[in-house]
Amino acid sequence: MQIFENHFLKDLNTFGISVYAREYTRLSFENEARQLLDHPAFKMGRHFVLGGGSNILFTDDYDGLVVHIDLKGKDVVRETGEKVFLKVQAGENWDDLVDYCVGKGWGGLENLSLIPGQAGSSPIQNIGAYGVELKEHFHSLEAIHKKNKTFVTFSKEACSFGYRDSFFKNSGHDEYIILSVTFVLDKEPKIRKHYGALAAELIDHGIDKPDIADVRDAVCRIRRRKLPDPLVLGNAGSFFKNPVVPYTTYSRLKKEHPDLVAYPDEAGFKLAAGWLIDRAGWKGFREGDAGVHEHQALVLVNHGDASGKDLLKLASAIQQDVIEKYDVKLQAEVNII
């Protein structure tokens, strides 16, 4: 494998942060994985596995080896009368995958359209949008254990999925490199159109009986209106998770703020973090080149030359203000490196 020194990472993270990796390589073939794990950086713990760079905030140069996952390929590994099991290599672009499935008429992922990143990162975060979470169409994944170099298959249960959470963010953090993910898709799609903004978008376009292509198009239109293009304005999408609070907290906030945006959740009520940040007065805020998007308060942006530390300082200020105003703690959805 070719190792590059002092590699510039600005084009490999969607925030567009100008940082360097002391060493950098690409993992393009599964049979290179064991060879990669023999690199001294893995033995010394100085390595970072990089996917699409869409959920990361680099706060400094990386003093170690950055491994960019570049595994490609999609294969139907099993098929029934109702389902298709599609194995996808970890380096495949997520939205290209969704577009591919919709083109084939396979339902399940269309509500997750235009989410940046790669297929291999999707289970780590249990990505979700417009009433659908990845876990609903996840079957299994294949990974390699970094220390003992064994290949392991994880079932849905083994991944311990939660809200924007999984085994790989908790006890399995930094233990594995995900190589491929197998999704289970519907040959006769079940349309999920009732999530607020999505339902309104379909109605606005006069679509009362949408197919999966209609849903994908509607989600793409919404996301393009609400979220900036990282190629134009550096960002990592939603910077904070929507906080889940108990009924008592929800009830108090609802009385104080009748227009509070919240949804029932298994553990209580899920508050719209964007609403909290907006009402706290942060939408459109800018200090230097670090800012909050003018149309979506949940998105922090790099107007040009903001450093990771600049954005982290802004995020901390927002968190503190939301605690003081609402007594609600916001957690970063973005990984801070």
C-alpha positions in Angstrom: 0.0 0.0 0.0 1.2 3.5 -0.8 1.7 5.8 2.1 1.7 9.6 1.6 3.3 12.0 4.0 2.0 15.4 5.1 -1.2 14.9 3.2 -3.6 17.8 2.9 -7.1 16.9 4.1 -9.1 20.0 3.2 -10.8 18.2 0.2 -11.5 15.1 2.3 -13.7 16.7 5.0 -16.9 18.5 4.1 -16.2 21.3 6.6 -13.3 22.2 4.4 -10.9 22.5 7.4 -7.3 23.0 6.3 -5.4 20.3 8.2 -2.7 17.8 7.4 -2.3 14.1 8.2 1.3 13.1 9.0 0.6 9.9 6.9 -2.3 9.0 4.6 -3.4 6.0 2.6 -6.4 4.5 0.8 -7.9 1.1 1.5 -9.2 0.0 -1.9 -9.3 -3.8 -1.6 -10.5 -6.0 1.2 -7.4 -8.2 0.9 -5.2 -5.2 1.8 -6.9 -4.9 5.2 -4.6 -7.2 7.2 -1.6 -5.7 5.5 -2.9 -2.2 6.6 -3.3 -3.4 10.2 0.4 -4.3 10.3 1.3 -0.6 10.0 3.0 0.7 13.1 0.3 3.4 13.5 -2.2 0.7 14.4 0.0 -0.8 17.1 0.6 2.6 18.6 -3.0 3.8 18.3 -2.2 6.7 16.0 -4.6 6.1 13.2 -8.0 7.4 12.0 -10.4 5.7 9.6 -11.9 8.3 7.2 -15.0 7.7 5.2 -16.7 10.5 3.3 -15.5 13.1 5.8 -19.1 14.4 6.2 -19.5 13.9 9.9 -16.1 15.1 11.2 -14.6 18.2 12.6 -10.9 18.3 12.5 -9.6 20.6 15.2 -5.9 20.2 14.4 -3.4 18.4 12.1 -3.6 14.7 12.6 -0.3 13.3 14.0 -0.7 9.8 12.7 -2.1 7.7 9.8 -5.4 8.6 8.1 -6.9 5.7 6.3 -9.4 6.7 3.6 -11.9 3.9 2.9 -12.2 3.5 -0.9 -13.8 0.1 -1.3 -16.3 0.0 -4.2 -19.0 -2.4 -5.4 -22.6 -3.5 -5.1 -23.9 -7.1 -5.3 -27.3 -8.8 -4.8 -26.4 -11.6 -2.5 -29.9 -13.0 -1.9 -33.4 -12.5 -3.2 -36.9 -13.6 -2.2 -40.3 -12.9 -3.6 -40.5 -9.7 -1.5 -37.0 -8.7 -0.6 -33.6 -8.0 -2.1 -30.4 -8.3 0.0 -27.9 -5.9 -1.4 -24.2 -6.0 -0.3 -22.5 -2.7 -0.6 -18.8 -2.0 -0.2 -18.0 0.6 2.5 -16.5 3.2 0.2 -19.7 3.6 -2.0 -21.2 7.1 -1.9 -24.4 7.0 0.2 -26.6 9.1 -2.1 -25.4 7.3 -5.2 -26.5 4.1 -3.5 -30.0 5.5 -2.7 -30.3 6.7 -6.3 -29.3 3.2 -7.5 -31.9 1.5 -5.3 -34.7 3.8 -6.4 -33.7 3.3 -10.0 -34.1 -0.5 -9.5 -37.5 0.0 -7.8 -36.2 -1.3 -4.5 -37.7 0.6 -1.6 -36.5 1.5 1.9 -33.7 4.0 1.6 -35.5 6.8 -0.4 -36.3 8.9 2.7 -32.5 9.0 3.4 -31.7 10.7 0.1 -29.0 13.3 -0.1 -27.4 12.5 3.2 -23.6 13.0 2.7 -21.1 10.3 3.4 -20.4 6.7 2.6 -22.3 3.4 3.0 -19.8 2.1 5.5 -20.3 5.0 7.9 -24.1 4.7 7.8 -24.5 2.0 10.5 -22.1 3.7 12.9 -24.4 6.7 13.1 -27.6 4.8 12.4 -28.4 7.7 10.0 -32.0 8.8 9.8 -34.3 11.4 8.2 -37.9 12.0 7.4 -39.3 9.3 9.6 -36.9 6.5 8.6 -33.7 5.1 10.3 -31.1 3.0 8.6 -31.7 0.1 11.1 -35.1 -0.5 9.5 -33.4 -1.8 6.3 -30.1 -3.1 7.7 -29.4 -6.8 7.5 -25.7 -7.2 8.5 -22.2 -5.8 8.0 -18.7 -7.2 7.6 -15.8 -5.7 9.5 -12.2 -6.5 10.5 -11.1 -6.4 14.1 -8.1 -4.0 14.3 -6.2 -5.9 16.9 -6.6 -9.6 16.1 -7.2 -9.1 12.4 -10.2 -11.4 12.2 -13.1 -10.8 9.9 -16.5 -10.5 11.7 -20.1 -10.4 10.6 -22.4 -8.3 12.7 -26.2 -8.9 12.7 -28.7 -6.1 13.3 -29.0 -7.1 17.0 -25.2 -7.1 17.4 -25.0 -3.5 16.2 -27.2 -2.3 19.2 -28.7 0.5 17.2 -30.1 3.6 19.0 -31.0 7.1 18.0 -28.0 8.2 15.9 -26.1 5.6 17.9 -24.7 2.0 17.6 -22.3 -0.5 19.1 -19.6 1.2 17.0 -20.0 4.5 18.9 -19.9 2.8 22.3 -18.2 -0.4 23.4 -17.1 -1.1 19.9 -15.7 2.3 19.3 -12.4 2.2 17.3 -12.3 -1.6 17.5 -13.3 -2.4 13.9 -13.0 -1.2 10.3 -16.3 -1.7 8.5 -15.7 -3.2 5.0 -19.3 -3.8 3.7 -22.9 -3.4 4.6 -25.8 -5.6 3.5 -29.2 -3.9 3.2 -32.6 -5.6 2.9 -34.9 -3.7 0.5 -38.5 -4.1 -0.6 -39.5 -5.2 -4.0 -43.0 -3.7 -3.3 -42.0 -0.5 -1.5 -43.9 0.7 1.6 -44.1 4.5 1.1 -43.3 6.5 4.2 -44.7 10.0 3.5 -46.2 11.2 6.7 -43.3 13.0 8.3 -44.3 16.7 8.5 -42.0 18.5 6.0 -42.1 15.5 3.6 -45.9 15.3 3.6 -46.2 19.0 3.0 -43.7 18.9 0.2 -45.6 16.2 -1.6 -48.9 18.0 -1.1 -47.4 21.2 -2.5 -46.5 19.4 -5.7 -49.9 17.8 -6.0 -48.7 14.2 -5.3 -51.1 12.2 -3.1 -50.0 8.8 -4.2 -46.2 9.0 -4.4 -43.8 6.3 -5.5 -40.3 6.0 -4.1 -38.9 8.2 -6.9 -41.4 10.9 -5.8 -40.3 10.6 -2.2 -36.7 10.8 -3.1 -37.3 13.9 -5.3 -39.2 15.5 -2.5 -36.6 14.8 0.1 -33.8 16.1 -2.2 -35.8 19.3 -2.8 -36.3 19.9 1.0 -32.6 19.2 1.8 -31.3 21.4 -1.0 -33.5 24.3 0.3 -32.6 23.8 4.0 -29.0 22.7 3.8 -26.0 24.3 2.1 -23.9 22.4 -0.5 -20.6 21.5 1.2 -18.8 22.3 -2.1 -20.1 25.9 -1.8 -20.2 26.4 2.0 -18.3 24.1 4.3 -20.5 22.1 6.7 -21.2 18.7 8.1 -25.0 18.8 8.0 -26.7 18.7 11.4 -24.1 19.5 14.0 -26.2 18.5 17.0 -28.5 15.6 17.8 -32.2 16.3 18.5 -32.3 15.9 22.3 -34.6 13.4 23.8 -36.2 14.6 27.1 -38.6 13.1 29.7 -42.3 14.1 29.6 -41.8 16.5 32.6 -39.2 18.5 30.7 -41.3 18.5 27.5 -44.4 19.6 29.4 -42.5 22.5 31.1 -41.1 23.7 27.8 -44.4 23.4 26.0 -46.1 25.6 28.6 -43.3 28.2 28.3 -43.1 28.0 24.5 -46.4 26.8 22.9 -44.7 26.7 19.5 -42.1 24.2 20.7 -41.3 21.6 18.0 -41.2 18.1 19.5 -42.2 14.5 18.6 -43.1 11.5 20.8 -40.2 9.1 21.3 -39.8 5.7 23.0 -37.8 7.4 25.8 -40.0 10.5 26.1 -40.1 13.4 23.6 -37.6 14.3 20.9 -37.0 18.1 20.7 -36.0 19.8 17.5 -32.5 21.0 18.2 -32.8 23.5 15.3 -35.8 25.1 17.0 -34.0 25.5 20.3 -30.9 27.1 18.6 -33.0 29.3 16.4 -35.2 30.6 19.3 -32.0 31.2 21.3 -31.0 33.7 18.5 -28.2 31.9 16.8 -29.5 31.4 13.3 -27.3 33.4 10.9 -24.7 34.2 13.6 -21.2 34.7 12.3 -17.9 35.3 14.1 -15.0 35.5 11.6 -15.5 32.6 9.2 -17.3 30.3 11.7 -21.1 30.6 11.6 -24.6 29.2 11.9 -26.4 28.8 8.6 -28.9 31.5 7.8 -31.7 29.1 6.9 -31.0 26.1 9.3 -29.9 26.8 12.8 -28.8 23.1 13.2 -26.0 23.5 10.7 -22.7 25.2 11.6 -20.8 26.5 8.6 -17.3 27.4 7.5 -17.5 30.6 5.5 -14.0 30.1 4.2 -11.0 29.9 6.5 -12.5 29.0 9.9 -10.4 26.5 11.9 -11.8 23.5 13.6 -11.2 25.2 16.9 -13.2 28.2 15.8 -16.2 26.0 15.0 -15.8 24.0 18.2 -15.8 27.3 20.2 -19.0 28.3 18.5 -20.6 25.0 19.1 -19.7 25.2 22.8 -21.2 28.7 23.1 -24.5 27.4 21.5 -24.6 24.5 23.9 -24.1 26.7 26.9 -26.7 29.2 25.8 -29.3 26.4 25.2 -28.7 25.0 28.7 -29.1 28.5 30.2 -32.3 29.3 28.3 -34.0 25.9 28.2 -32.1 23.6 30.6 -31.6 21.2 27.8 -28.2 19.7 26.9 -27.3 19.4 23.2 -24.9 16.7 22.1 -22.8 16.9 19.0 -23.7 14.6 16.2 -20.4 15.4 14.5 -17.3 13.6 15.5 -14.7 15.9 17.0 -11.1 14.9 16.1 
